[in-house]
């Protein structure tokens, strides 16, 4: 395995993007929704730098089976348990590649009548995009590598606890 992004690089960028969110939504109330499991570390680190009145919730979506390839069927493993009607929402995910899962989730949130919806992702694989969708806040744009570490798993097993983001070499 080879380090793609160090923990220090990640933390510097998380701080910068939290500052952008604080500036964009200053004095607003915001509901942050973390998409489990991959975003948990990123989500926690991001919230440490948010200076807004916030509520926090989590959902768990799945579009992958027991392989590294998408099944194209998106399901809720854990539903949203918070009323977001009339609220500013930021959906936080670990990675956007095809765009299908995040677009599906934003469409789902839209039906709940929030005041606004923004998306924040740690990693963006634009070269893999299959639907027209761009995240509002992107921490790093990366080539189409298979990545793991810093909350990202390897087919559901291990590597989530590693402080850096790795690629297989």
KABEL-V662483 format. One record per residue. N is the residue number from 1. RES is the residue in one small letter. PHI is phi in radians with two decimals (999 if undefined). Layout:
BEGIN
n:N res:RES phi:PHI
n:N res:RES phi:PHI
END
This chain:
BEGIN
n:1 res:x phi:999
n:2 res:x phi:-2.31
n:3 res:x phi:-1.22
n:4 res:x phi:-1.66
n:5 res:x phi:-2.37
n:6 res:x phi:-1.39
n:7 res:x phi:-1.00
n:8 res:x phi:-1.10
n:9 res:x phi:-1.08
n:10 res:x phi:-1.08
n:11 res:x phi:-1.12
n:12 res:x phi:-1.09
n:13 res:x phi:-1.23
n:14 res:x phi:-1.03
n:15 res:x phi:-1.08
n:16 res:x phi:-1.06
n:17 res:x phi:-1.27
n:18 res:x phi:-1.08
n:19 res:x phi:-1.07
n:20 res:x phi:-1.09
n:21 res:x phi:-1.12
n:22 res:x phi:-1.01
n:23 res:x phi:-1.22
n:24 res:x phi:-1.14
n:25 res:x phi:-2.04
n:26 res:x phi:-0.89
n:27 res:x phi:1.10
n:28 res:x phi:-1.71
n:29 res:x phi:-1.56
n:30 res:x phi:-2.35
n:31 res:x phi:-1.75
n:32 res:x phi:-1.70
n:33 res:x phi:-2.06
n:34 res:x phi:-1.54
n:35 res:x phi:-1.71
n:36 res:x phi:-1.44
n:37 res:x phi:-1.68
n:38 res:x phi:-1.02
n:39 res:x phi:-1.56
n:40 res:x phi:-1.06
n:41 res:x phi:-1.22
n:42 res:x phi:-1.03
n:43 res:x phi:-1.02
n:44 res:x phi:-1.12
n:45 res:x phi:-1.13
n:46 res:x phi:-1.07
n:47 res:x phi:-1.11
n:48 res:x phi:-1.09
n:49 res:x phi:-1.93
n:50 res:x phi:-1.51
n:51 res:x phi:-1.96
n:52 res:x phi:-2.07
n:53 res:x phi:-1.29
n:54 res:x phi:-2.27
n:55 res:x phi:-2.14
n:56 res:x phi:-2.25
n:57 res:x phi:-2.58
n:58 res:x phi:-2.35
n:59 res:x phi:-2.26
n:60 res:x phi:-2.29
n:61 res:x phi:-2.00
n:62 res:x phi:-2.48
n:63 res:x phi:-2.24
n:64 res:x phi:-2.03
n:65 res:x phi:-1.67
n:66 res:x phi:-1.44
n:67 res:x phi:-2.18
n:68 res:x phi:-1.62
n:69 res:x phi:-1.94
n:70 res:x phi:-1.29
n:71 res:x phi:-1.56
n:72 res:x phi:1.19
n:73 res:x phi:-1.86
n:74 res:x phi:-1.76
n:75 res:x phi:-2.26
n:76 res:x phi:-1.56
n:77 res:x phi:-1.58
n:78 res:x phi:-2.37
n:79 res:x phi:-1.40
n:80 res:x phi:-1.17
n:81 res:x phi:-2.02
n:82 res:x phi:-2.38
n:83 res:x phi:-1.39
n:84 res:x phi:-1.92
n:85 res:x phi:-1.02
n:86 res:x phi:1.31
n:87 res:x phi:-1.87
n:88 res:x phi:-1.38
n:89 res:x phi:-2.18
n:90 res:x phi:-2.16
n:91 res:x phi:-1.54
n:92 res:x phi:-1.99
n:93 res:x phi:-2.25
n:94 res:x phi:-1.35
n:95 res:x phi:-2.65
n:96 res:x phi:-2.14
n:97 res:x phi:-2.14
n:98 res:x phi:-1.16
n:99 res:x phi:1.57
n:100 res:x phi:-1.09
n:101 res:x phi:-1.17
n:102 res:x phi:-1.18
n:103 res:x phi:-1.10
n:104 res:x phi:-1.00
n:105 res:x phi:-1.17
n:106 res:x phi:-1.11
n:107 res:x phi:-1.08
n:108 res:x phi:-1.04
n:109 res:x phi:-1.11
n:110 res:x phi:-1.00
n:111 res:x phi:-1.18
n:112 res:x phi:-1.65
n:113 res:x phi:1.01
n:114 res:x phi:-1.28
n:115 res:x phi:-1.17
n:116 res:x phi:-2.65
n:117 res:x phi:-2.30
n:118 res:x phi:-2.19
n:119 res:x phi:-2.20
n:120 res:x phi:-2.26
n:121 res:x phi:-2.26
n:122 res:x phi:-1.26
n:123 res:x phi:-2.21
n:124 res:x phi:-2.25
n:125 res:x phi:-1.84
n:126 res:x phi:-1.00
n:127 res:x phi:-1.18
n:128 res:x phi:-1.72
n:129 res:x phi:-1.08
n:130 res:x phi:-2.03
n:131 res:x phi:-2.19
n:132 res:x phi:-1.37
n:133 res:x phi:-2.83
n:134 res:x phi:-2.24
n:135 res:x phi:-1.31
n:136 res:x phi:-1.33
n:137 res:x phi:-2.16
n:138 res:x phi:-2.18
n:139 res:x phi:-1.41
n:140 res:x phi:-2.51
n:141 res:x phi:-1.67
n:142 res:x phi:-2.26
n:143 res:x phi:-1.14
n:144 res:x phi:-1.34
n:145 res:x phi:-1.44
n:146 res:x phi:-1.46
n:147 res:x phi:-2.03
n:148 res:x phi:-2.71
n:149 res:x phi:1.74
n:150 res:x phi:0.83
n:151 res:x phi:1.66
n:152 res:x phi:-1.46
n:153 res:x phi:-1.78
n:154 res:x phi:-2.19
n:155 res:x phi:0.98
n:156 res:x phi:1.43
n:157 res:x phi:-2.02
n:158 res:x phi:0.49
n:159 res:x phi:1.26
n:160 res:x phi:-1.12
n:161 res:x phi:-1.48
n:162 res:x phi:-1.25
n:163 res:x phi:-1.33
n:164 res:x phi:-1.83
n:165 res:x phi:-1.86
n:166 res:x phi:-2.08
n:167 res:x phi:-2.17
n:168 res:x phi:-1.40
n:169 res:x phi:-1.96
END
